[in-house]
Amino acid sequence: MALMSGDGVMFLVRWIHFLAGITWIGLLYYFNLVQTPFVGETQPAERGALVSKLVPRALWWFRWGAMFTFLSGWLIILDRMGRGGFFAGSYGWAILLGGLLGSIMWANVWFVIWPKQKIVIQNALDTGAGKPANPAAAPAGARAGLASRTNTLFSIPMLFFMGAASHLTLRVPRSGATFWIVALIIMAAVEINALAGKPGTATTKMLATVKGTLWAGFILAAVFYLWFEVMR
């Protein structure tokens, strides 16, 4: 296979997808499994230095990793759709489910996490320079944190179905409309909690801990898998 042939170009797109995805999801797990628990144990002075110096650099790689993963992923899906028979087997159903989860995660990065984190970062820079604290920084940080935990939750079923597309034979749903309506309702319910969930509710409490977030992700993966089984 010549690298500059049609198949070779798509191989390069997949390679970019893998590289960008590893960068994005690796940093997502770093933020949620390592940095956030660490920050909760630090003093305000240490926290300010981390937020103003380390976080902006990590977020640059994080958001552009998300962007290139998103763009390359949809190029792969559209290429497969263009070849015909996309929904004839389980590949199309599984990869599209994973792609939709990944797309919600991408939107959270660019339209929730990054805008809210800019407020937090600017506040750290201002207070470090002796300026008054911005009262909007704490709510912004909380919303960014909830969206990031939601992305961690979504990443577990997303990766499951991305892998399942080529390596696990699933039942093709007998009713595509019903399958997608229910799947989208489930995704929307989880995402609404990320965008508007109030502190102290059962759902936000679950995502307040690493353990709760991981359990929620595994449960969501099981729910989608069982939905495939129910719809066969």
Residue pairs with C-beta under 8 A, 6 or more apart in sequence:
1 7
1 8
1 11
2 8
3 9
3 11
3 12
10 75
10 76
10 79
13 72
13 75
13 76
13 79
14 72
14 76
16 68
16 72
17 68
17 69
17 72
17 73
17 76
19 68
20 64
20 65
20 66
20 67
20 68
20 69
20 72
21 65
21 69
21 73
23 61
23 62
23 65
24 62
24 65
24 66
24 69
24 109
25 155
25 159
27 58
27 61
27 62
27 65
28 62
28 148
28 151
28 152
28 155
29 152
29 155
30 58
31 58
31 62
31 148
32 148
32 149
32 152
32 210
32 213
33 210
35 50
35 55
35 58
36 145
36 148
37 210
39 47
39 50
39 51
42 50
47 124
48 124
48 127
48 128
49 128
51 120
51 121
51 124
52 121
52 124
52 125
52 128
55 117
55 120
55 121
56 121
59 114
59 117
62 109
63 109
63 110
63 113
63 114
66 105
66 106
66 109
66 110
67 106
67 110
69 102
69 106
70 102
70 103
70 106
73 99
73 102
74 99
74 103
76 95
77 95
77 96
77 99
80 86
80 91
80 92
80 95
81 92
85 92
86 92
87 93
87 172
87 176
88 172
89 169
89 172
90 164
90 165
90 168
90 169
90 170
90 171
90 172
90 228
91 165
91 166
93 170
93 172
93 173
93 179
93 228
94 161
94 162
94 164
94 165
94 168
94 170
95 161
95 162
95 165
97 157
97 161
97 183
97 224
98 157
98 158
98 159
98 160
98 161
98 162
98 164
98 165
100 183
100 184
100 187
101 154
101 155
101 157
101 158
101 161
101 187
102 154
102 158
102 162
104 154
104 187
104 191
105 151
105 154
105 155
105 158
108 147
108 148
108 150
108 151
108 191
108 194
109 151
112 143
112 144
112 147
112 194
112 195
113 144
113 147
113 148
113 151
116 140
116 141
116 143
116 144
116 147
117 140
117 141
117 144
119 134
119 136
119 137
119 140
119 141
120 137
120 140
120 141
120 144
122 134
123 133
123 134
123 137
126 132
126 133
126 134
127 133
142 199
146 193
146 194
146 197
146 204
146 207
147 194
147 195
149 194
149 207
149 208
149 213
150 190
150 191
150 193
150 194
150 207
152 213
152 214
152 217
153 190
153 207
153 213
153 216
153 217
153 220
154 187
154 190
154 217
154 220
155 217
156 214
156 217
156 218
156 220
156 221
157 217
157 220
157 221
157 224
160 221
160 224
160 225
161 221
161 224
164 170
170 225
170 228
171 228
171 229
171 231
171 232
172 232
173 179
173 228
173 231
173 232
174 231
174 232
175 231
178 231
179 227
179 228
179 231
182 227
183 224
183 227
186 220
186 223
186 224
190 220
193 203
193 204
193 207
197 203
197 204
198 204
205 212
206 212
206 213
206 215
206 216
207 213
207 216
